Each structure stands twice: as C-alpha cells, then as structure tokens.
Amino acid sequence: MQSSRACGNLAWSVLNALQLAFTLAWTAGWISLALLLRALGTGPEVVLRMAARCWAPGLVRGAGAQLVVEGGRDIDWSRPHLLVSNHQSVIDICVLYMAVPAPLRFLLKAEMLKVPFVNWYAKATGMLFLDRDSRRAGALVRRQAAALLGRGQNLCLFPEGTRSRTGALAPFKAGLLQAAIDAGVPVVPVAIDGCGKVLPAQGLFRVRPGPIRVRIGAPIPVRDEAGMLLDRQALTRRAHESVRTLLEPRL
C-alpha cells in the first residue's frame, strides 16, 4: 500500500514538473508574440483577445480542467464594467479571460512588477498595479482605475486582497470599488469555484484535474432607485453578497 502510494506521488510530481515547464514556456512564447505585435503597432485590445483565445485555454486544458461558464449573456460588454471576483488561485486570471467576452484588464499586486514577461505584458496592455505596503497607493490606483473605466475599458479586481487558502469568501476591501462610483459604471460580481482544487494556493505547483465553474451575476448599478450614488461601503456590501450567493451550490 505504501509503495503504491509512493509511486502515485512520484507520478504526480513528474507530471506537475512537466506541466510547470509547459506553463512557463507557453506563457513566455505567447507574451513574446504579444510584445512583438505591440511593437509593430497592434492595439492592446487585440493582444488581450489573444490571451483569452490562445494563451488562457492552453493553460486551462493543460491543467486538465473543465471550464463551465454561467451567466453574463445579457450584459452589454461593449460598455465598461468593474468586475469583482473571489480569488482562489493564480489560474483565476486564465478562467476570467475565457469567461468574459470582452478585453479584460486586471489590477495586479505590485510584486508582479518583478516577474519577467508578465511584467512586460501587463505594462504593454495597460494593467494596473497596487503597492499594498504604500498608504498613498490606494488613492492613486483608484484614480487610475476610474480613468481606465472612463475610457470604456473593463477592469477586474480581487477585492479580498489575496488568494483564499480554504475557498471561503473573505470580506471585501471597499476602497477600490470607489472607482466604479467615480466613473459611473456598474459592478459585475463574478464567482469562481474549483480553481483552488485544480491549482491550490499553497504548495509550489500541485495541479490536479477537475471542474471549474464561473458564474457571472447581474450588474450592480452605482445609483439607487432614487438616482443617488451609493457610498462605497454600501456598494461593497452588495457586491460581496452577490458573489457569496453565486458561490452557493445549486440543485
């Protein structure tokens, strides 16, 4: 029994090492092509669609994941939205690229500026970065996010602030949802379930095949029935409750 278990663990370790090598090579290759196209004058929206149609599907399939997307069909994706999602794994970005039928930018932690290729790609496509150790960074990023939304672009953020180790939904940080109020754009709640099992936050690179489900909820307007702007605390509570409801199992 122990020998069989040891052989199984070894097989998984070898497979995960090969998957990691594939992930790094696949990502570096597609980013290199994207940067070349940007240097030749291709717009960032085209490059972002490449990520959704080529890079992300390759990694999701390479992980042995089966993606199911629910909702979002009635949303006018030609208009800007601030998407808020729970966060379970680094593969969340891949599935969000695939689930949202519009070019999508992300708010990334400032540590990503130190990661080659990813850093270059993020800058070339207009991603935003947040330094969580700086008190002034929040206000600056809120202004940048509102400006991005005001230009008609879609932005996604993970308002829990970090990946969940247990899958439980943590409280949302309210500050960054102010960008939706400032820009006057709706907030779209998104719930991701399964990424934490396919590629857990803990451990180096322990991939296990499995289903991933993305549920896109109804947009939340930033004005109430009387036409008054919501304050960011109220908007955050609504967004958190919507994501929590979307995460609940359905019969």
C-alpha positions as CSV (number, residue, x, y, z in Angstrom):
1,M,0.0,0.0,0.0
2,Q,2.7,2.5,1.0
3,S,4.8,1.5,-2.1
4,S,1.7,2.1,-4.4
5,R,1.1,5.5,-2.7
6,A,4.7,6.5,-3.1
7,C,4.6,5.6,-6.8
8,G,1.5,7.6,-7.2
9,N,3.0,10.6,-5.6
10,L,6.1,10.3,-7.7
11,A,4.0,10.1,-10.9
12,W,2.1,13.3,-9.9
13,S,5.4,15.1,-9.1
14,V,6.8,14.2,-12.5
15,L,3.6,15.2,-14.3
16,N,3.4,18.5,-12.4
17,A,7.0,19.3,-13.2
18,L,6.2,18.8,-16.9
19,Q,3.1,21.0,-16.5
20,L,5.2,23.7,-14.9
21,A,7.7,23.6,-17.7
22,F,4.9,23.8,-20.2
23,T,3.2,26.7,-18.4
24,L,6.5,28.7,-18.3
25,A,7.3,28.0,-22.0
26,W,3.7,28.6,-23.2
27,T,3.4,31.8,-21.3
28,A,6.8,33.1,-22.4
29,G,6.0,32.3,-26.0
30,W,2.7,34.0,-26.2
31,I,3.9,37.0,-24.3
32,S,6.8,37.3,-26.7
33,L,4.5,37.2,-29.6
34,A,2.2,39.8,-28.0
35,L,5.0,42.2,-27.3
36,L,6.2,41.8,-30.9
37,L,2.7,42.7,-32.2
38,R,2.6,45.6,-29.8
39,A,5.9,46.9,-31.1
40,L,4.6,46.6,-34.7
41,G,1.6,48.8,-33.7
42,T,-1.1,46.3,-32.9
43,G,-3.6,47.6,-30.4
44,P,-3.7,46.3,-26.8
45,E,-7.3,45.1,-27.3
46,V,-6.2,42.6,-30.0
47,V,-3.4,41.4,-27.7
48,L,-5.8,40.9,-24.8
49,R,-8.2,38.9,-27.1
50,M,-5.2,36.7,-27.9
51,A,-4.7,35.9,-24.2
52,A,-8.4,34.9,-24.0
53,R,-8.5,32.8,-27.1
54,C,-5.0,31.2,-27.1
55,W,-2.9,31.6,-24.0
56,A,-5.5,31.0,-21.3
57,P,-7.2,28.0,-23.0
58,G,-3.9,26.3,-23.4
59,L,-3.1,26.6,-19.7
60,V,-6.6,25.5,-18.6
61,R,-6.6,22.5,-20.8
62,G,-3.0,21.7,-19.9
63,A,-4.1,21.6,-16.2
64,G,-6.9,19.1,-17.2
65,A,-9.6,21.5,-16.1
66,Q,-13.1,21.5,-17.5
67,L,-14.5,25.1,-17.6
68,V,-18.2,25.8,-17.3
69,V,-19.4,29.5,-17.6
70,E,-22.8,30.5,-16.4
71,G,-24.5,33.9,-16.8
72,G,-23.2,37.1,-18.4
73,R,-25.2,36.7,-21.7
74,D,-27.5,39.6,-21.0
75,I,-24.6,42.0,-20.2
76,D,-23.7,44.7,-22.8
77,W,-20.0,44.0,-22.9
78,S,-19.4,46.9,-25.4
79,R,-19.8,49.2,-22.3
80,P,-17.3,49.4,-19.5
81,H,-17.7,47.4,-16.2
82,L,-15.8,46.9,-13.0
83,L,-15.7,43.2,-12.3
84,V,-15.2,41.9,-8.8
85,S,-14.3,38.3,-8.2
86,N,-13.3,36.0,-5.4
87,H,-9.8,34.7,-5.6
88,Q,-8.7,31.1,-5.2
89,S,-5.7,30.5,-7.4
90,V,-3.3,32.1,-9.9
91,I,-5.3,30.3,-12.6
92,D,-8.2,32.5,-11.8
93,I,-6.9,35.1,-14.4
94,C,-6.9,32.4,-17.1
95,V,-10.6,31.4,-16.5
96,L,-11.7,35.0,-16.3
97,Y,-10.1,35.8,-19.6
98,M,-12.0,32.9,-21.1
99,A,-15.3,33.6,-19.3
100,V,-15.6,37.3,-20.1
101,P,-16.4,38.0,-23.8
102,A,-14.5,41.4,-23.9
103,P,-10.9,42.5,-23.5
104,L,-10.2,42.4,-19.8
105,R,-7.6,44.2,-17.7
106,F,-6.6,43.4,-14.1
107,L,-5.5,45.1,-11.0
108,L,-2.3,43.3,-10.0
109,K,-0.2,43.4,-6.9
110,A,3.0,45.4,-7.3
111,E,5.1,42.3,-6.7
112,M,4.2,41.3,-10.3
113,L,6.4,44.1,-11.5
114,K,9.4,41.9,-10.6
115,V,8.2,39.0,-12.7
116,P,9.8,38.9,-16.2
117,F,7.5,38.6,-19.2
118,V,4.4,39.0,-17.1
119,N,5.6,42.5,-16.1
120,W,6.2,43.5,-19.7
121,Y,2.9,42.1,-20.9
122,A,0.9,43.8,-18.1
123,K,2.5,47.2,-18.9
124,A,2.0,46.8,-22.6
125,T,-1.7,46.1,-22.2
126,G,-2.5,48.8,-19.6
127,M,-2.9,46.7,-16.5
128,L,-2.8,48.5,-13.1
129,F,-0.6,47.7,-10.1
130,L,-1.2,48.2,-6.4
131,D,1.5,48.5,-3.8
132,R,-0.2,47.1,-0.7
133,D,2.5,48.5,1.6
134,S,2.0,52.1,0.5
135,R,-0.6,54.2,2.1
136,R,-0.7,56.6,-0.8
137,A,-1.0,53.8,-3.4
138,G,-4.7,53.2,-2.9
139,A,-5.8,56.7,-3.8
140,L,-3.6,56.8,-6.9
141,V,-4.8,53.4,-8.1
142,R,-8.5,54.5,-7.6
143,R,-7.9,57.5,-9.9
144,Q,-6.1,55.3,-12.4
145,A,-9.0,52.7,-12.3
146,A,-11.7,55.4,-12.7
147,A,-9.8,56.8,-15.7
148,L,-9.5,53.4,-17.3
149,L,-13.2,52.7,-16.8
150,G,-13.9,56.2,-18.2
151,R,-12.1,55.3,-21.4
152,G,-14.6,52.5,-21.9
153,Q,-12.4,49.6,-20.7
154,N,-13.3,46.7,-18.5
155,L,-11.3,46.2,-15.3
156,C,-11.3,43.2,-12.9
157,L,-10.1,43.2,-9.3
158,F,-10.0,40.7,-6.5
159,P,-11.3,42.7,-3.5
160,E,-10.5,40.0,-1.0
161,G,-6.9,41.2,-1.4
162,T,-5.3,37.8,-1.5
163,R,-6.0,34.2,-2.5
164,S,-8.2,32.2,-0.3
165,R,-6.5,29.1,1.2
166,T,-9.7,27.4,2.2
167,G,-12.1,28.5,-0.6
168,A,-14.1,30.6,1.9
169,L,-15.1,34.1,0.8
170,A,-13.2,36.7,2.8
171,P,-14.5,40.3,3.4
172,F,-14.0,42.7,0.5
173,K,-11.8,45.8,0.8
174,A,-14.1,48.7,0.0
175,G,-11.6,51.3,-1.3
176,L,-11.1,50.2,-4.8
177,L,-14.8,49.9,-5.6
178,Q,-14.9,53.7,-5.4
179,A,-13.5,53.7,-8.9
180,A,-16.8,52.4,-10.2
181,I,-18.7,55.2,-8.4
182,D,-16.3,57.8,-9.7
183,A,-16.6,56.5,-13.3
184,G,-20.3,55.8,-13.1
185,V,-20.1,52.3,-14.3
186,P,-21.8,49.2,-12.9
187,V,-20.1,46.5,-10.9
188,V,-20.3,42.9,-12.2
189,P,-20.0,40.2,-9.5
190,V,-18.2,37.0,-10.5
191,A,-17.9,33.8,-8.5
192,I,-15.1,31.2,-9.3
193,D,-15.3,27.8,-7.9
194,G,-12.9,24.9,-8.4
195,C,-9.6,26.8,-9.2
196,G,-8.4,26.3,-5.7
197,K,-8.7,22.5,-6.2
198,V,-7.1,22.5,-9.6
199,L,-4.2,24.6,-8.6
200,P,-4.2,25.3,-4.8
201,A,-2.7,28.5,-3.4
202,Q,-0.5,26.5,-1.1
203,G,2.4,24.4,-2.4
204,L,4.7,25.0,-5.3
205,F,2.8,23.7,-8.3
206,R,0.4,20.9,-7.4
207,V,-2.0,20.6,-10.3
208,R,-5.0,18.2,-10.1
209,P,-7.6,17.9,-12.9
210,G,-11.1,18.9,-12.1
211,P,-14.1,21.1,-13.0
212,I,-14.0,24.9,-12.7
213,R,-17.3,26.9,-12.7
214,V,-17.5,30.6,-13.3
215,R,-20.8,32.4,-12.5
216,I,-21.3,35.9,-13.7
217,G,-24.0,37.8,-11.8
218,A,-26.3,40.7,-12.8
219,P,-24.5,44.1,-12.9
220,I,-25.0,46.2,-9.8
221,P,-25.7,49.9,-10.6
222,V,-23.8,52.5,-8.6
223,R,-27.0,54.6,-8.2
224,D,-30.0,53.6,-6.1
225,E,-33.7,53.7,-7.2
226,A,-33.8,57.4,-6.4
227,G,-30.8,58.1,-8.7
228,M,-28.5,58.8,-5.8
229,L,-24.9,57.5,-5.9
230,L,-24.2,54.7,-3.4
231,D,-21.4,55.1,-1.0
232,R,-18.6,52.6,-1.4
233,Q,-19.4,50.7,1.7
234,A,-23.0,50.0,0.5
235,L,-21.7,49.1,-2.9
236,T,-19.1,46.8,-1.4
237,R,-21.7,45.0,0.7
238,R,-23.9,44.5,-2.3
239,A,-21.0,43.1,-4.3
240,H,-19.9,40.8,-1.6
241,E,-23.4,39.5,-1.0
242,S,-23.8,38.8,-4.8
243,V,-20.6,36.9,-5.0
244,R,-21.4,34.9,-1.9
245,T,-24.8,34.0,-3.4
246,L,-23.2,33.0,-6.7
247,L,-20.9,30.7,-4.8
248,E,-23.7,28.8,-3.2
249,P,-24.4,25.3,-4.6
250,R,-27.4,25.0,-6.9
251,L,-29.6,22.0,-7.1
